[in-house]
Amino acid sequence: MSKAFQCAGRCKRRIGVARGSPVLSWSKTVFRGALMNTHYQIGEFAELGGVSAKTLRFYDEIGLLRPASVDPRTGYRHYLPQQLEELATVLALKNLGVSLSKLRELTRKRGSATERRSILNELKGTLEQSIQAATQSLSWVNSALDEIDECQQPIAVIVKRRPALPIASLRVELKNYAEVSIFEGHLSEAVPPECLGTLRGVLWHRCADSGSLEAEPFVTLKKPVPIKIACERKQLPEATLACAYSGMDDQSAERAYTAIRRWMNVRGYRLAGPKRELYLGQMLEIQFPLAEN
């Protein structure tokens, strides 16, 4: 045996670190005991966990992460080292978008992997819906930008929900669009003035692009009309409507019609009934009843 090896052996025995040394065993016991008894005040635990003390107080208040103990005399909160793992789980799931209420539910149940998977799958579904909605919104914005490029004064299209209205109407076939005014006059003459409501307009059942014109001039009723009257009495159905405004001239109206058609196409709607035109002084409100594709 070399002198160097003998010297090393003597040194190990002298400092008590040889295999099975009672000094080494005692130090491990003391070290482990210190770990088991370690606790942190809220400021220390917050710094270790990478959050603020205010956040820990809030988590305590909502029952998400309670301190291991609270000094009854001072009210100081104390946390154990093991709770750093609980805090890390909370923060990791929160950063994924899990709500605090779901996190609280999970921690109260000491959530299993199955429960955590369920919550994350629910979150995944929500995010996928959000992505789909954002993609739709992006296509709508792009369409609006294209419209601005094509027209310096784009037509605004809005959605309205309108209740059913009692109306008197005349459904007729026309030779041209201008002819509708003749039947509007007939309708006004047929309905007693005391029964007339404030709105009048036209329902377009068929337009020129279909090869024929079929219109239904109407007036709203504020009271029942006599039975013997040369017009139809009915309810204008309740509807969700895509609406735009125009002047009374044909060019302005056609621009509004085009804008509504484009709006419906981008959003995936189809027409759910005859188009409506309401006369509002010198303005025309064009309405398309909507149904989803």
Helices and strands as residue ranges (DSSP letters): H 3-15, H 22-37, E 40-41, H 42-49, H 53-61, E 69-70, E 77-79, H 83-96, H 100-108, H 113-150, E 158-162, E 165-169, E 172-174, G 177-179, H 180-190, G 193-195, E 196-206, G 208-210, E 213-221, E 232-236, E 239-247, H 250-267, E 269-271, E 275-280, E 283-292
